[in-house]
Amino acid sequence: LGVAIVAGLLGFLAPFERMLLDVQTRLGDTPASGEITIVEIDAKSIEALEQWPWPRKFHAEALTKIAAADPRLISFDVDFSSKQSSVDDAALGAALEKTSATVILAAFEQDVEGGSRRTASLPLPALRASSFVGSANVMPDPDGAVRTYPVATEINGILCPSLATLTAEANLPDTEAVVIDYAIDPDTIGRLSFVDVLRGDFDPSAISGKRVLIGATAIELGDRYHIPGHGLLPGVVVQALAAE
């Protein structure tokens, strides 16, 4: 027992613990709660809108359509840290200000210059004024797989709750990270194509009372993580599973 405790403290058992977690994901598929709907920036939407990156007016229009369907809250797993045209930025700011739904925007912190320093990407100040900010950082294990998810991340020296923590409206003050339950079948999480939402071509019941997560699923956008038992999944799906 003493040897096992020492080994655990030194981290020798970490690979074994990861293996046990991976086995758990294969013990059976559990359906998602049904509380979350992903609005996916998919290949269909990119092709239909004939450009990328999109002007912010598209996000503003989609936000207005989603808010009209009375969701519980809306989270964007989208980088709004850089300026676009003043007209488009103002359109998204106005849509955020007008919506009665709680809106969460993503912040990121990442290594630059070969890892010699870190830089933060926060939503533009005018957008933060009418929203909450959640860290969208995902932390893979040494083998590249994502098994745990941070409850909060330090960004610019400030502890920022994670996007999934805020989406789940979870209060976990004494927890650094949660183990993602990958027994939950990601295919049971509701999805709507962004362009269908933009056109109003969707059933409002898919959004009414739901926690809506907006993010990229198109392969060409590259936001994908290796998930035990599921292969590569889009980052927004990982955020949804973490919230679940």
Secondary structure, 3 states (H helix, E strand, C coil): CHHHHHHHHHCCCHHHHHHHHHHHHCCCCECCCCCEEEEEECHHHHHHHCCCCCCHHHHHHHHHHHHHCCCCEEEEECCCCCCCCHHHHHHHHHHHHHCCCEEEEEEEEEEEHHHCEEEEECCCHHHHCCCEEEECCCCCCCCCECCEEECEEEECCEEEEEHHHHHCCCCCCCCCEEECCCCECHHHCEEEEHHHHHCCCCCHHHCCCCEEEEEECCHHHCCEEEECCCEEEEHHHHHHHHHC
